[in-house]
Amino acid sequence: MQISVIGCGYLGAVHAAALAVMGHEVVGIDVDERKIADLSQSRAPFFEPGLPEALTEGFAAGRLAFSSEISEAKNATVHFIAVGTPQKAGSNAADLTYVFAAVEALMPHLKPGDLVVGKSTVPVGTARRIAELIAPTDARLAWNPEFLREGFAVNDSMHPDRIVYGLADDGNRDELKQVLDAVYATPIAEGAPVLVTELETAELVKVSANAFLATKISFINSMAEIAEATGADVTELADAIGLDARIGRRFLNAGVGFGGGCLPKDIRALMAHADEIGVGDSVAFLKEVDEVNLRRRAHVVSLAAEMLGGSVAGKRISLLGLSFKPESDDIRDSPALSIARLLSEDGASVVATDPEAIENARRVLTTVEYADSVESTVANADLVILLTEWKSFVQIDPSALSPLVSAAKIIDGRNVLDAQRWLAAGWDYRGMGRYRHEATGH
């Protein structure tokens, strides 16, 4: 099939490359000419495992192209809208400026029978507005939410755990489903389940999933607060309740909280939209979910002050991790970056490292020193804090770091380190909502 993907940010670039690998002829379009130049050379504008290889494969097969000219979409019969929907300045609501700008730019190039497919995460009702907008072109509309996990996005695109089609019940459902089934023929053949819903349901799926996951994370972080106050261990608690099949163990990991470009933005947008349609009380609990999450960042700073005798001022604190999660260079709403900023504001001398996110962090936070290695980061540190669970950090040998630091103190902000191993090496170890251990080594 001939397909255009409008918007080549994180979602669009991955989606375009994956569709080309699946065998379609794809053109990705974006107004950012530098981004287009990078993608055209198989260079990913952001770190995502597997994306450079997918781009290279698409180009080698002659099925992938990128352009800054919307007119290049004219030969496509399926057009994916994959632009960003950031949080509005001064508001929790989603900014739909880019969505409608993309649709309006595309309209002169739509042909009767073309299918416009929304993938951007939008408030319920947006799809109906777009359907009305494109009606004069005789193009049709579907909504096909994305469920990509940063760090696994290429695999999630090629092998999705579900595919949702939002289709208006206007007599054309079967025809439009056949078109989308052809787009996703490869994963469907592998057994990926397909769900056909109304447009409104499809729009609600992604934010609902993210709201649930955010709630689960904030729940276990709330339990971590209780565990710390009572002497319980939240990791053992999570293991115990996670064995209940109704609950499950995934996303029950206490730590410094969630971040990134999806969960925080999506739960706030859902709250804002619920208020707009008069059902704000139905998701009022998400306000506390958000507040619990943000509170975890301040908690780490308080714990650091406690371990350093009451204040972080004048202390050298080393941070391991800047991205909001491993296998990503994304620092949007990153807990690690927030903690770095808070420590710096409280007078600490902060030095940080990350396998991929240093350059992104350097552009937005200038009060922090950045280092290229763990060793140079922890040199003469009064305290080390692990904030992103990169594999290379989890596997650090605590005995090898001991001679480098001024004081063998560490906060495990993700509860991923082997506490007993660090204690045996003589470190003062503190986790999130875990027993307060005493070092046994030297």
C-alpha positions, 0 to 999 in steps of 0.5 A: 500500500502507499501510505503517508505518515504526517509528523515524524517525531517519536511516534511518526518516525517509528511508525513510518519505518515499521510500515516500510519494513512490513512491505508498504511504500511509505513517505514520512512528512514533517515541517522540521527540515533538520529532522527530515535530513537526519531520517533520510540518512537513516539517522534517528533524531532520538535514541530508540533501539532498533530504529536506525536498523529499521530505517536502513532496511526501509531505504534498502528496500526502496519503500521509505522516504521522508520529505518536508513537503506535504504534497509528497503525500498526494500518491498515498491512499492511507494517511496517518496523523502522528503529530504531538499533542503536548500539554497546553501552557498554563493548562492541563489540556492537550494542545491540538494545534499540530493535529488540526494544522496537519489535517488542514495541510493534508486536505488539498492532497486528499482524494475521494476514498482516501483514509485518514487515520489518527494515531495522536492521543487526543481528547474524545470528540476530536475525531468527529471534528476532523471527520467533519473537516475532511468531509468535503474531500470525500476522504474517510476517517478512522482512529488507530491509537498507538501503544508504543513503549519507549525503548521497545517502540520498534518491536511494539510497532511490528508486533503489537499486543492489540490493534484498535480501529475506531470506525464510525458506524455509518455503513462503511465499517467493513470496507474501512476495516479491510483497508486497515487489515491490509495495513496491518496484515503482517501483525494480524497474521502473527495473531495480534488481536483486532478490536473494532470500536466507535471513534470515541472509544478508540480515542479513550483507549490510550489515555485510559490505559495510561491513567490505569498504569499511572494509578498503579505506580502511584499506589505502590509509591503511596504504600512505600511511604507507609512502609518507610513510616512503619518499617515494612518493605514495599518490595516484599509487599509488591511481591505478595500482592502481585501474586494475586492474578487480579492485581499482577506484579507489573508496574508495582515497582516503588521508586521516584515515580513516572515521567516521560511524554505520555503518562503525566501529560495524558492523565492531566489531559484526561482530567481537563477534558473530563472537567470540560464535559462535566464529569470531572469528579469521575477522574478526580482521583487522578489529581492525587495520582499526579501529586503522589508522583511529584511528591516522590521527587521531593522525597528523594531530596529529603532523604538525601538531606537526611543521609548527609546530616540534615542538608545537601548544601555544599555536598557533592551529589552524583546522579546515575541517570537523567532520562525518564526510563532506560533505553531512551534519551527522553527527558520530558518530565523526567523525575531524574532531571527534576531531582537534579534541579531540586538538589542544585537549588538547595545548594548541592554540587550535582554531577550526573551521567546517563548513557544517552540523555546527557546532551538533551539534559545539558540543553535544559539544565545548566546548573548541573555538571555532566560526566561521561562515565560512572567513575568520573561522576562518583569521584569524591561524591558525598552521596550517589543516587541511582535514578534511571535503571539502565542495565549498566548502572544496575550491574555496577560493582559497589566495591569498585566504586568505594575507593572513588567516593568521599562517603559510601552512601547510596540511594537506590531510587528505583529499588533495582540494586542488590541491597545486600551486595552494596551493604556487604561492600560497606555502603550505607544503602537506602531504597524506596520504601525498604528496610533501613539497612546497616552496612556490614562490610568495610 
